[in-house]
C-alpha cells in the first residue's frame, strides 16, 4: 500500500470548484478559448459531445473486462509490461507499486495485432476493437490539439502533426483497480501521484471513481466518473511546447472499498523519438522568456523511465 504524504493529502471538496467541461458541439471560437483557459488553470478538462460512437466505447470496455476476468496465469502470458504487455501492481522499473493490474500497448495497429495473440482467445476481434478505439481517440486528440493551437494562435497543425507522425511513440493503457479486500478508514492510493510525460492523455473510465487532480494550490480534487465523457490531461511535453502557459497536471487514483472495479483507458499521445522539442514561437516573448532548452522525445523518455513515478522531471530541461 502506498501511504499518501500528509502534506498533500486532502480530499476536501471546494464548493466553488467545477471541473472544466468543454462541450465540443458549441461554437469553435468559444471552445478554443475555454480549452486554453482550462489548460492554463488546471492542465485538465472534460469533453462532452465529443462524437465518439457508443459502440466503440462499449466494445473496448467489454474486451477489457474479458481480459481482466481471466485467471492470473493466463494474464501473465501477456506480460511483462515493459515495454508492452500485462502488469500487476508493479509500475515502471524503479519499484513503484499500485493497487491495480493493467495492459500497456503500443498505439499502432500492427503492434496491437501482434500482442492480441497473447491477450485474447479471439485475437482478431480483440485487435480490431482496440485498434478502432485507439484510432478514434487519436482523431479526437488531434482535433483537441488543433483547437488548442487555434486558441494559442499557433500555426494550424503545429501540435497535432507531432502525434500524426508515422513514427509517433503514442501508447495505450487499460487499468483495472479491483475493489480493496479490506475496509479502511483512510483512503488507499491505487496509482500514485505523477504527471504524464507525453503531449496529452485522453482518459475514459467506467462509472467507478477514484481519479483526483491536484490544483495549483495543492488540493486534491476528485473527478466525478462519467462513462460517456472523456478527460484530457496536459502532459509534460505540452507544458514545454507552450513555454509553461499550460501545466502538466499532477494526478493520482484512489483505490476503493465499495465492491466495485474501476476500469480506465488512456491514450497517451507522444511524438516520434527523434522529434526535436522546444517552446513554440508565439509562446515566447520579451514578457515570457524561453524556459526550456531543446531536446528530443527519445532523450526525455529515457530520463522519465529511469526515474520514479512521482518525480518532478521537467526541471532538468530548464535553461539556467
Ligand atoms: C505515467 C504515464 C503512463 O502511464 C506511462 C507510465 C510509465 C509506466 O507505467 O511504465 C511510467 C510513468 C508513466 C512515468 C514514470 C515512469 C514511467 C512508470 C514510471 C515509474 C506508460 C508513461 O509513459 O509514463
Boltz pocket constraint, residues with backbone or C-beta under 6 A from the ligand:
constraints:
  - pocket:
      binder: B
      contacts: [[A, 91], [A, 92], [A, 93], [A, 94], [A, 96], [A, 104], [A, 171], [A, 173], [A, 194], [A, 195], [A, 196], [A, 197], [A, 198], [A, 268], [A, 304], [A, 305], [A, 306], [A, 307], [A, 308], [A, 309]]
      max_distance: 6.0
